[in-house]
Structure formats: C-alpha cells, structure tokens
C-alpha cells in the first residue's frame, strides 16, 4: 500500500505506473481512477495494492479513521479499490481488531482509575497478553485468507455414486468443466482449474451433496467465473437443483457474512429497501429508480 500523504516519510513507491497521462511538457502524472483528475504528490490519495491505480481519498470508500490507519501503517496492510475488493480487504480486518482491542483497553483503564495508585505488574501483563493475542489472531486470520484467496467453492453440484474414488473424481472434473464453460470460460481456461476435493466424508447413502473446492490461480478468470455464475442456472427452473459458486471464506468471514445478512433482514423488517454491497461489506438502501425519475420530471 502506498499513499501520497506519506511522502514526507520517504519516497513514494515506484510501483505506481498506471493510469498515467502525458502532458504537453512530456511530464507524466498519475490520474485518479474514479474522477480521472490529476493526483498530485501533496494530495490525500492512496494506491490499490492489486491493480496499482491511484485514488483520491475523497473518491474512495474509506472513512477518515481508516485512511489515517493506512497512513501510519507499514506496507503490510493492504488496500483494494472497489473494483478489486471482492474479498474483504485486510484493512477492514485490522479495523475490527482495533475496535476490539480499544474496548478491552478502555475497560482496563476504567479499573485503573478506580484502583489504588501504585505499580500493578499483573495488570500490565494482562494488557500485554491482550495485545499479543489479538495480533496473533489477526496474523493467523490473514494467513488463512491468503491461503484461500485462489479457491472457489461450488455448491449443489451433483455427486457421483461410483464405487472407486478415482472414478468419482473424474466425474466431478467433467461436471466442473461443464459448469465453468457456462460462465463463459474457454475449454483451455476451464481445464486450467485444479480440483482440490469434496468437502466432508463420502457417504454413498447420504442425500446431502457435498460442496467441492477448486483452485483458479488467475485473478481475472476467477473474477469472471464469479461475475457470470448466475448463467449456470439460466436453464434450471428447479430452485433446489441450482448450483452456486462462492469464494472460499474463512470461519471469521462466514460469521461476518452471517451477521450482515441478519442486519439486512432486521433493516428490511423495520422498513425501507436495503441491499448488501458485498464489495464494501456494508448495507445500502436500494435506489428507487421510478421515484428518482418522478422527482427529476417534477424538477
């Protein structure tokens, strides 16, 4: 992660190569990926760690606090622009951890104020332990997310009942190729996919279809599969037989998704028309296009 506002701490990363514009004086400069205006060295802006484009802070989806964390952090905290943030960014995870640590430290601080003055080595050790545990948990979660980033999970893909495991695996492979071709991949692209395994123990008599995990190393191919996954069920009229393709989420990510869906249900029961913005991992009110058209006509 590079930030223009951090240039007083050292030189800006040489990796920022696009988008650039060449002026009449033949001097190249960076252009904001959102507003297409010049990004000067003294402007509040940030570089996407994936596609290397620069974005003004005011054009990004970052809060002021998140931007401050990025400015003060080392480069091991990543930032992804809205086009690349299909996975929840590392920054969001850091912010969650900071909130949790802050709450715990405030509780300890309250106890300190009410306690007698003097050294308290046990309390100091407790604070140190809290910080160590949170940092360790964050690093472990980040490592697990990195290990899963190339994976996709296919749900409800019919499972072979053949006796031999190799035969079942070959049949899974053929089924996966057909599914991926429906998302628009060529035969060559679909064949580059690595089949990892069915998730769960095989049971010939079970009616439950085990999900199957695959690996697609290419970011572009993986994004295209996810974007076009709805095409897999275009012919299907039976809801129960529909096939779904999702990212390989960690337990923590799945829990966060579950809470977000619960918030969505609650918000919609209270009134309004809310939807989930999965790129930002937030709730947003769905725009009423008909109402907007009426307001424009009245104005």
N, C-alpha and C positions, 0 to 999 in steps of 0.2 A: 504494500500500500504506500503510495506517495501522495503528499499533499503540498500544494503551492505555499500554503500558510506556514509550512515547516521549513521553508528555505533558509530561515535565519539559523537553523540548527545544522546546516550542512548543505551540500549541493543537492539539487533535485535529481531524482532517478533518471538515468539516460534511457530507460525503457519506454518512456512516453513518446512514441513515434507516430500515433495517429489519434484523431484526424488532424492533419496539418494543412495550412493554407499558405501559399507563397504570394507575398505582396509584390507590388511593382518594384520595390527596392531589393527583391530577391531574398528577403528575410522571412524565414518560416516561423510560424507560431501555431500554438495549439488552439483548437476550437471546441467549445462546449458541445458535447454530444446531444444535449437537449435543446438549447436555444440557438446553436450554431453561431454564437458570438465569441469573440476573442477571449482566451483565458490568459490573463497577464500574470506575471510572476508574483505580484503582490495581492492577487485576488484570493478570496476564500474559495478554494476548489479542491477536488480530490480525483485520484486516478483509479479506475476499475482494475482490480488485480487480474481479471480474466482477459478482457478484450483490450485493455490498456488505453481506453478513451478517457478524456478528462471531462469533468462535470462541475459546474459552479455549485457551491454549497446551496445557494438559493434554488437551484434547479433540481437538486437531489431529493430523495425521500428521507434524509437524515434529520433527526432532531438536533438542537443546538448542543445538548449534552453528548449525544453520540459523536458528533463532529469533534468536540473537544477531546473525547477519549481517543479518537483516531489521531489527532494532532500530537497528543502527548505519548502515544504508544510507540513501541518499536515496530518494525515492519512485519512481525509475525502475526499481527491482527489483520485479517483480510477484509477488503470491501468489494462488493459486487454491485454494479449498476443494475437498474431494474430489468434490463434485457438479459442479464446473466444470472440473476438471483433466483433461479428455480429452486435451489436449495437454500435453506435458511443460512444467512451469512454468519461467519464467525463472530462478527461484531454483535449481532443480536444475542448470541450465546454469552458473550462477555458481559453485556449489559444486564442480562438476567442474573449472572453470578454476582455482579457488583451490587445489585439491589438486595440480594440475599445476604451478602456479607455486611452491607450497610445496616440492615435491620438487626443483625446479630450484634454488631458492634455498638449500636445505639442502646440496645438492651444492657450490654455490659457497662456502657458509660453511665447509664442511669443507676446501676448498682454501685458504681464507684462513687458517684456523687453522694449517695445516701450512706455509704460505708465510712468508717473512721479513716482519718488520714494516716499515711504511712505506706511503706512498701508492701506489695502484695504479690509475691512471686507466683503463687498459684493462679491468680487472675491473669498475669502476664503470659504464663504458659498456656492458659486456656485460649487467649486471644491468638497466640502464635499457632496453636493447633487448629483453630477455626480457619485461619488464612491458608495454612498448609493443605488442609483437607479440601477446601474449595478450589485451590489452584490445581491440586491433583485431579479432582473430579472434572474440572474444565479440560485439562490436558488429555485425560482418558476419553472424554466425550469427543473432543476434536479429532483424536486419533481414529476413533471408531467411525466418525463421519467420513474422514478421509479414506478409510478402508472400504467404505460402502459407496463412494461417490460415482463409481463406474457401473454400479449394479442397478438393475431394474427387476421388479417382481411382477410376474404375470399371475393373475388370479382367475380361477374357474376354467382353466384350460383342461379339457377332458383328459383323464388319465388312463393309460394303457393297463389292461388286466393280464398281460402276458406274464408267464412264469419267470422267465430269465430277466435279470436286471438290465443286461446289455440290450435286449430286445425292447424293453420299456424305454430305455434311454434313447434308442434310435427313433422310436415312435414320437417321443417328446421333441426330439430335434426336428423331425419333419413337420410336426404341428407348429412349432415356434417359427420355422421358416415361412410357413403359410400366413401366420399372424403378422409377422414383420413386413411381408410383402404387401399386405393390406394397408399398412401405414405409409406406403409409398416408397419403400426401400427396394433397390435393385436386388437381383439374386446374389450378386457379389457382395453387396453391403450386408444383406441378411445372413449370408454364410460366414461373415467375419465375427458373428456373435458367438460368445463362449457360453455353453450351457453349464451352470455350476451344479445345481441339484434341486430336487423336490424338497420342500421344507417339511420335515416331520417324518415319522416312521411309516413305512409302507404297510398297508393292511388291505389285502385283496378283497375282504368282505365289507370294508368301510364304504359308505356312500359319500363321505366327505372328500372333496377334491383338494389335494394338497397344492399350495402355491408353488411356483417354480421360479428359481432365481437365475438370471442371466447376467452376463457382463458385456458391456459395449464400451470399449476404450475411447472411441471417438466422441467428443463432446457434441459435435454437430449432428451425428447420426442419432445419438441418444436423445437430443432435444427434438429432433424431427419425429422420432417414434412417439414421444410423449405428446407432442402437439397434435399428431394425427391419430392418436389411439382410439378416438371416437369412431373412426372409419371401420374399425374391426367389427363393430356391431351394427353397421348400416343395414344389413340384410336381415338380422335377427329380430324377431318380434316377441320372443320369449325373454322376459326380463331375467328370469332365473338362470338362463344359459349364457348371459352376456359375459364377455371376457374383459377384464380390467388390467391396465398396466400402470404401475406406480413406481416411484423411486424407492430404493431400499433404505428405509428410515430406521434410525436408532430408537431404542425404547424411549429415550427422552423426547425425541422429535415426535414420535407417535403420541406420547402423552400430551405434548403441546398442541398437536393437531386435534386431539380429542377435546381438550379444554376449549379450543377455538370454536369447534363445532357446537359445543354445549352453549357457549356465549351467543352463537348465531341463533340457535333455537330460542333462547331466552329473549334476545333482542326482537326477534320477529313476533313472538307472543305478546310483547309489550306494545307492538305497533311499529309501523314503518316497513320498509322493504330492504333488508340487509343482505349482503353477499360477502363471501370471503375472497380477499385479494391474496392469493397464495404466494405471489412474488414478494409482497411486503409482509405477509403473515399477519394481516390485520383485517378487521371488519370495516366494510364501507357501505354506505347507503346506495342502493341501485338507483340510477338516474331514471326518472320517468320521462321518456322521450316525448310522449304525447303531450304531457303537461308543459315541457320546455318549448315545444312548437307553438302551443297556445299562447304562452307568455310572450314569445317572440312576435307573434302576429298582433297581439294586443299593444305591444310597444311600437 
